[in-house]
Amino acid sequence: MEILSVQFIFSVVILSLIYSFFKTSQRVYFLVVLSCVFVFLLHYTIFLYVIIYSLVNYLLGFKINKSDNRYYYVGIVFNLSQLILLKYANFAIDPFLAMFGDDIKLSVLSKWIIPIGISYFTLQGIGYLINLKLGWEKPEKDLFKFLLYILYFPKFLSGPIERSNHFLPQLNKPKYSLDIDFSIGIKVLLIGLFKKIAIANQLAPYIFKTLENIQTTDGVSVWMMILLLPVYLYFDFSGYTDIAIGISRMFGIEVVQNFNRPFLSENMTMFWKRFHISLSSWFNDYIFKQVSFRRRKWGVYAAVYAVFLTWVLFGIWHGAGWNFMALGFLQALAIIYEYFTKRWRARFFSYFPMGIKVWLGRLLTYLFYAISLVFFFSPDVNTTMSVFSRIIVYDESIFNQLIGLISVTSLSVFVFMFIMLFVELLEEDYSNIYKKIKIFWDGQQKRNMLFRWSVYSIVLTIIFVLGNNVQQFIYSQF
């Protein structure tokens, strides 16, 4: 069932209401059944595979302790091996075997076992084992709760990547209020649907049409596409995240936040603390900190080494290909540059007003990320090179290209985009104004409620009108 379909949303709303009638001790089993049905409907082979995967990690968890590393390493090797076999065999293993004249293609495994969501649940499995090894938590005794941790349907396709020591305690000590949780959840779900349907889906045709016809596209159009890549990815991915958070809250479960006004970051270091937080923090805690600690005798070079290793792995996590490795490498370069030039930049910008420093940093950060996303969206290296080769080709005026952009998308999408980003700007830079607006929004007086429900009605209408233009979530491919 398509996650953006009316049938899916309606089903979730009804099921969350039914969920409230179950006893606290029965709710985990209800969610396990829902999650199993959801994953099974995606594809029966991935359902069977994830059940086996969960059982292996569940049983290994009881064998891991600080004094004996054997089962810990078995678990890490198991998790990484299955990820490599199902996701990277075509890129890394098959070419290696071909060098020896071997006709065996291990990539055929991914055709039997469709690796939907594998990048997400693998990181959750690895994180669980590391937490046990470091003594951050104890093994989960309840198999059904552990199954829910891995299979939980709102986050299965595209995260957020939950930590076991955040997710499992909520099941052991559940707190649920239908009035509060359902109300908050449905609002967040509505915001996510609006981001995805009213903004991301409307930008998608222009971006992918430009990429498909990159050889005949002029430089102005290419630059417009590049500048739209970050906002398209943001509203697409944060839209899914809000949907996942909203649905989860309707069932009384709080999953981690994944975004925190990333485009108001003044540098890439800050940006990655605000964008795809669950992934970047996972790599920071389990890769960067562990590697830099083990290499601490290297001094400052330990951090440099750990940064490059972390971000290259970060890029590879997104997919098998040189483009993704380049994406990670670029982020590492930017963060290393910011680390070594921090004092120089602080001294240089001390001569300028704070507003110039802040906004110049934000603009440069956005531009750098936009350019690096060419590697993310391009299907191969040739397309990436074509994009960069076309940015200096000017065939038509900017005015004509703006008209072309509006004709492919819609002027309304830029209005929606501006409103959403403007609200984030108010929350970030003008908190007093934002608080006053929020007080008015939450007010229980008749005029406040009339205004609030009028906005909800408009948003629902827009979602239903534009909902036929279905576009896959970008991060569901990982």
N, C-alpha and C positions, 0 to 999 in steps of 0.2 A: 504494500500500500504506500503511495507517495506521501511523504511526510507533510507536504504542503497542501494536500487535498482536503476538501471540506469533510470528506468521510473520516479521515484520520483525526483531524482536529475535533470533530464532533464526538468521535469514539473516545478520545482521551478525556474530554470534558465529562462525558457520561460515566466513564470508568473511574474517574477521580471522585465522583459523587458516590458511586457504589463502594469505593474503597473506604469511605468514611464510616460505613456501616459495619465494617469488619472489626473484630476485636484486635487490640494492639498486637497480640501474639500471633495473629493470623495474617497480618498485613504483609509481612516479608514473603510469605508463600504466594500471596496474590500477585505481588510485584514480580516474583520469580516466574510465575506462569505467564504474565503479560510479556516479560522480556523474552522468554523462550519462544512464545508465539511470534513476536516481532522479528527475532533473528531467523526463525524458521521460515517465515514468509519472505525474507530477503533471499535466502537460498538454503535448502536443507543440508547441503554438505558443510557450509560454514557453521551451521548450528551444531551438527554432530562434532565437528572439529573443535569448536570453542568449548563444548562440554568436556571433551577429553583434555584439552589444554588446561581448563580450570581445575580438573581433578588432579592432574600432574602437579601443578603449582600448589594446590591445597595440601596434598600429601607431602610434598617436599618441605613445606613450611614447618611441619612437625619435627623434621630431622635437622633443621638448621640451628646451630648454636655457636657461641663465640669461640669455643675451644676446638671445634672440628669444622674445617672449611670444605670438606669433600662434597657434601650435599648442596652447599651453597654454590660451588662452582658447577656442579651438575645442573643446577637450576638455571644459572646464567647461560651456560652453554646451550641448554635445551631451548631457552627463550630466544637467544640470538640465532641459533641454527634454523629454527622453524621460520623466523622472520626472513632470514636470508634466502632460504629455499623457496618460500612462497612469494617473495616480493622482489628479490634481487638476482635470482638465478639467471634470468635472461640477459642481464647486464654484466654480471661478474663470473658466474660459474660456467654457463654454456660456452662462452668464448674461450675460457681456459681449457675446457675439455676438448674443444675443437682444435686447439694447438697440437694435441697429441693424436689427432685424427679420429677422435672418438665421436660417434654419431649420437651418443646419449644426450638428451636434452631434458635437464631437470626442471626447466621452466614449465613443462607440461603439467607439473603438480598444481600450478596456480589455475589451470583450467579445470581440474577435478575439484580442487578445494578453493572456491572463489574467496580470495583474501580480503573480504570486506571488513573494514575496521581493524585490521590486524596491527597497524602501527600504533593504534591507541591502546588496545588491550594488552599488547606486548609490553609497552612501557609501564602499564599498571602492574603486570605480573612481575617484571624486574624490580620495580619500586617496592613492591611488597616483600620480596626476598631480601632486598638490601636493608629495608627497615628492620626485618627480623634479625639479620646478621649484626646490625649496629645496635640492636637492643632498643630500638625506638618503639617497638610494639611487640605484643605476644601473638603467637599463631591463632588465627580465627578457628574456633572449634566447630562452629555451626556451618556445615557444608552449604546450606541454602543461602546463608548470608554471603558466603564467599562467592557463590555462583552469581548472586545479584551484583556484587561488586564488579565482576568481569562483564556480565551480560546486560547490565541495566540499560534499558532501551533508549531513554532520552539522550544519553551520551555515547551510545555504541558506535554510531556512524562517524561522528566528527568531534568527539570530546564534549566538554573539557576533559582533560586527563586527570582523573581523580586520584588522590593519594589514599591508600588503604587506611592510614591512621586519621583521615578526615571523614571518609565515607562510612566505614564500619562502625565506629562509635555511635553514629546516628541511628543505626539499626539496633544496637544494643540498649540504647537509652532513647527511644523514640519520643519526639515531642510533636504533637499534631493538633492543629486547631482548624477546623473546616472554614470558619469565618475568615480567619486571618490568612492562612496558607492558600486557600483557594482564591481569595480576592487578590493577593499579591501575585500569585502565579499567573492568573489569567491576564493581568495587566502587562506583566513582563512578556508573556507569550504574544500578546497583541503587538507590542513594540517590535519583537523579533520578526513577526510576520510582515509588519510594515517595512522594516529595513530590507528584508529579502525581496518582497514582491514589488513594493512601490519604488525602490531605489536600485538595488543590485540587479534584478531581472531586467530593468529598463536600460541599464548601462551595458549589459552583457552583449547585445547584438552589435553595438558599435565597436566594442573592443575586439571581439572575435572576428568580425568582418574585416577589420583593419589588419589583424594578424594573418588572416587567410589570404588577403590580397596585398601583402606587404611589398611585393616586387613592383607593384604599380601604384603604390600609395605615396603621396608627396610628403615632404618633411613636416609641414604644419600639422597634417592629420596624425602623423606618427607621434609628434610631440603631445598633441591633445590626448592621444591614447595613453601615452606614458604617464601623463599627469593625472589621468583618471584611474590608472591601475590601483593605487593605494586605496582610494575611496571605494572602488568597486569591491576589492577584496575585503575591506573592512566591513562594509554593510552586508556583504554576503556571509562572511564568517561570523561576525558578531550577531547577525540575524539568526543564524543557526544556534549560536550559543545562548541567546536570549530565549529562543524556543525551548532549548533543553533545560535551561534554568527555570523557565516558567512552568513547564510540564512537571519538572521535579518538585517544585515548590507546591504545586497542586496536590502532590502525594506526600507532602510534609518533609521532603528531603532537600537539603541545601547543597547544591554542587558548587564548586569553586568558580569565582568570577574569572573571566578570561580577557577582559578589556577594561582599560581605565583611561579614557580620553587620550589615546596614543598620539594623535596629530598635534597635540599641544606640548609634545616633548621637545626639549631644546637640544638634544643630542641623541645619538643612537643607543648609548648606554641606558639612558632614561627610557627611550622608546621601547626597548625590549623588556623593560620592567612593567610596561603598560599594554603591550600587544602580545596576544597569544600567551598570556601569563602562565597558564598551566603547563605549557610545553617549555617555554624559556626557563621557568623556575625549576622544572624537572631536570633539565640539562645542567643548570647552575648547581643544584644540590647534589646530584648523583654523578655528574661527570666533572665539571670544573672544580668544585671544592675538593673532591676526592683525589683528582689528579694533581692539583696544585699542592695539596698536603703531602702526597707521596714524594713529590719532587721539590719539597721546600728547601732542600740544600742548594738548589740552583739559584736561590735568591729571586730577583725580579724576573729572571728568565723562566722560572717555574710557572709564573702567571701567564707569560707570553705563550709558552708551549701549551698550557691548559686552555687558553682562549682559542687558539687555532684548532686544537683537537676537538674541543667542544663544538665549535661552530661548523667545522667541516662535517662532523657527525650530525649536527643539526640539519645541515643541508641535505645530507644523504638520507636522513629520516624521511624527508619529503618525497623522495623518489630516486629511482636508479637512473643516473645520467650525469653527464659532466655539467649540465646546466645547474643542477641542484648543488653540486659540489662548489661551483663558482659562486652561487648565491651565498652559501655559508662562508666561503673564504672572504667575500667582500664584507660581510658583517664583522668578521674577525679583524680585518684590516682597519675598519672604521673604529672599532672599540679599542684596539691597540693604539691607534693614532690619538684618540681622545685621552687615553691614559697617560701617554708620554708628553702630551702638549697641554695638559690641564693647567699648569701654572702659567705657561706662556699665554694661553688664551684668556685666563682670568686677568692677567696684567694688561693685555692688549685692550680688552673690552672695558676695563675700569675707566678708560678715557671717554666712553660713550654713555649716553643715558640708558637706564635699565631697559626701557621699552625697546630700544633698537637692538640691544643684546638678545633679549628674549625672542623677539619676532624674527630676527635674522637667523638665530639658532633653529627656530621652528621651521622656517622656510627651507634652510639648507638640509635639515634632517629629512623633511618631506621629499625634497628633490632627490636626495641620495637614495632613499628607500624606493622612490618611484622608478629610478633608473635600474636599481638592482632587481626590481620585480620583472624586468624584461626576461631575465633568466628563469624566473618562476613560471611565467605564462607561456613562454615560447616552447613549442613541442620538441625542439632539437636545437643544436648549436648553430646550424645553418640559418634557421629562422632568426635566432638571436643576432647573428652577424648582419643579417639583412635589415633588421630593425635599426641597428646602430648605423648602418651605411646609408639609410634613408633619411636620417634626421637632418642632414645638411642639403637635402634636395627640396627646393621650393618651386612648385609648379603653379600654385594658385595662391590667391590672397587669403589672409586669415579670415576675412569677412565671409568669403565663399565657403571656407571650411567650417566655420561656425554654423552657417546655414545648413550645411550637409550633416553636421553632428546633430542638430536639432531635428532634422528630418528623419534621421535614423532612430533617435530616442524620443524624447518629448521634453518640452520646456518645463513641464511640471516636475520631472524628476530632479531638476536642479533646484527647484523651489523646496522640495522635500529634503533634499540633501543639505541645503543651506540651513533650514530650520533645525534639523537634527544636530548639525555641527555647531550652530549658534547656541543651542541650549548647553552643549558641552563647554563652550567658551565661557558662558555665564557662570556655570558651576565652577570652572577652573579659576577664572580671573576676577569675576564679579560675584563673589559668594553672597554678599549682602542682598543684591538684587535677586539672585537665584532663590535665596531663602524666602524672600517676600512673595515671589511668584509661587513657590511650592506651598507656602501657607495658604495663599488664595486658592490654589488648586485642590488642596486637601480640605478646604473649608466645608462645613456642613450646612451653611446657609443656602437658601433656595437658589440664589443667583450663582453661587459657586457650583452647586450640583448641576444646575442647568447648563452652565458653560462646560463643565467637565464631560457630561454625557453628550453634549453636542459634538465635542471633539472626538469622543469615542465613536459616535455614529458616523462622522466623516471618515475616520480612519477605517472603520469596518467597510464602509461603502467603497473606498479606494481599493482595499484588499480584495473585495469580491469582484470589482470591475476589472482589475489588472491581474487577477489570480489565474487566468487562463494561460498566461505566458510563463510556462513552467521551465525553469532552468535548474540544472543540478547544482547542489552546493559544491563549491570549489574544493573544500577540504575533505569531502566524502571520498575523493579518489585516493586519499592517503590512508 
